[in-house]
């Protein structure tokens, strides 16, 4: 049976197709956007804001550390309780919601795709098992390939082709989407309770984080990869780290990307835009970072914007989480992963009464407002690190309302007027810009626009968010409310949310990339890799790759070797 | 004859995955490599529950799968306070259906961690857990501490594959450049291998952790001459070894979780690890027993928010171990139906809870007969995961590994049994007009 849907008279923001607030109809047949429909079910979106389904470029929603966060924070679980319904499973959690709540809440905000931002390869099965239990959302996951011994050894020997062969194998073995970098070298050092700055030698491996980043970028661009390397750089969260950040950006400047996208996506940039030398003279350097991004085309960023309140921080950056735990004295979990990566988790409270937190809060928004071209940035909170994803509508309302920012600043620590720029910035986002930073940019940067995500052109997936919002609305509270619960969310042509309630919860698709590597190169790489399994891994080579059973709804993207 | 390599053992939390077996005529005929004696015994097979059965007039009568599943569903659909317990010796795919069934009927779902490393979970919820994968230990650890754990008997491959005896990148000479400390109340087989054996008095773990912790933070002066039966000299030597290690790990077992201060022991053990971490790299890991007890904790957590003792009677998950953990529910005679899967409360629960179980309908799903079978009213035999059925499990360090299917079977896998029960329950409820 042909399923047709007509969304009539909405005010459409579809920036990838240059549609900026035009009153037009959207036709969907069999889950895809089409030119016209004959006998459709009709949704009247008269005068309401219509956007493509949201695309989140970076969030921690599934896998070992997310679940370790849930497990050790029953107090967080109690915050989000909702009983099961005919459609929905039982829900729990706020900063670390259970898998079901994760799907429902994103869908209610109009999101239909989320990238799980850090998948430890050895535990990739775990990430996929949880992803299967996240309803509605299409998804993908980025395997960590930067602190891996194989990576560091190839970077040291300068064998970029072999490194590319290793990347290809890893991305395939984990059913991953690209190359994630988290505190390169530093997480390996953390296995000895140490850390690395950008140009420090990694203990025993005799390479620097800078060399790792450059090597990975060069190797990644050997393929027609939809996404560039996705980088959480060194010294995250340290006062004065902004120069490390721009130095990291510089590393990939000369590398030619496979197509018109950056060669590095620098994630949760708020945490990397710090001035000062200690927490006492801590200040915003968002201006310096924005200046760099404005002047260069090889870097895209996402915000990692702070939501005030309690959250659960988690990252493969083990030493950073240890530092955070030492500051707060709260509980701390760590899980180092052999030959590959690590992770740390600790709860954290962002308070508007604390100078540092206030400045952090300002930095995320400053980045969005000081970077001129919204196509260079995506809205994230690095969920749940700077705050849970459920806070996105707050950020949206802040970016759209100078008045709201000013009112908020009045209640916060006065440091915001001395060591941050935010109060002096007048810019306000319009809905088109919001659509760019919440769907268009992320889809393009991930290369997903070519696979039907993030836009409403003919052939795109029938993923649509209809917000109960007039384009003329300027009141921040109303904007926030509208972006928290859609009037309708449509996923693949099916209404999944209506009037803020989940009415259907179909399974999402998992996007993964298959880099295609010369078999000879692969064979040579394999001799080195098998030696690692023979002697150092605690699982066998044959039991390592993620089996097809873990990805029941696959969507494969092939990435040929660049000629 | 077919040789199968990379076989994954479904016995203990070690989840050894490099086993080689021979299969002939749909039977495992030989275990050639990799398994310990207990694992080998399981792989080779032994007595099992032959047929589904329903108890009539005091004795179990064989029946069809259909009848047993229907009966189980009727019991569960009519239950007012059902308990679904076990889940540790089956695969995550089955555990997921278990959580769904619990939601459907508003049950309490609990797993064997409740009477095992439950105290460890409570401690982790208090202070967190600095830990690592077992391969980290293999490659880096030069100081290994087993505390209240006897792997030589209970996790027979643990030292050989992951810790003291194995060789890794920075431990290429094996145990030659490693130190082994064992803390226990008696000289176990593991203790006999140790460089240092601290024989502590029963129930004094908390005190000994406190003494070590004080010393690690530089407060030697507050530690008396003897703590829990251990001399200050030996404690100081232990602390010296901890500080001088490049990478240390504490593996702890039931000897710590179930004596004296229980979860407070583990809090103190973790705090001691943190104290050691101020000097060098130090980790701590619970010695999980069943091969997938870590897995049911994982599944239960991502699906409900909590790892064990989850009450779904309100429609959402409510977590309060000690109130609705399995033994507490039973001792209060609160639950009116119990389903046990892949576990044996008949052998492991306190007598008072067993007395209540004798009075209520009990459903058992298991490949093997055990004391629980003796009072179960519906018995449903299952395929043996890891031999006759595949699926995901989590090793004691939370690394997911897929069990392989080695031979075909007529028996239904746990997942299928549960899905069919769930289907029947839903059909009954629909009929009743819910």
Interface residues (C-beta under 8 A of the other chain):
Chain A: X62 X64 X66 X67 X68 X70 X71 X72 X73 X74 X77 X78 X81 X82 X83 X84 X89 X90 X91 X92 X93 X97 X98 X99 X100 X122 X123 X125 X126 X129 X130 X133 X191 X192 X193 X204 X325 X331 X332 X333 X334 X335 X336 X337 X338 X339 X342 X345 X346 X535 X536 X537 X538 X539 X540 X542 X543 X547 X549 X550
Chain B: X5 X6 X8 X17 X18 X92 X96 X100 X103 X121 X124 X125 X126 X127 X128 X129 X130 X131 X132 X133 X134 X135 X136 X138 X139 X140 X161 X162 X167 X168 X169 X170 X246 X247 X274 X277 X280 X281 X283 X297 X298 X299 X301 X302 X303 X304 X305 X306 X307 X312 X314 X315 X316 X317 X319 X390 X392 X394 X398 X399 X400 X401 X402
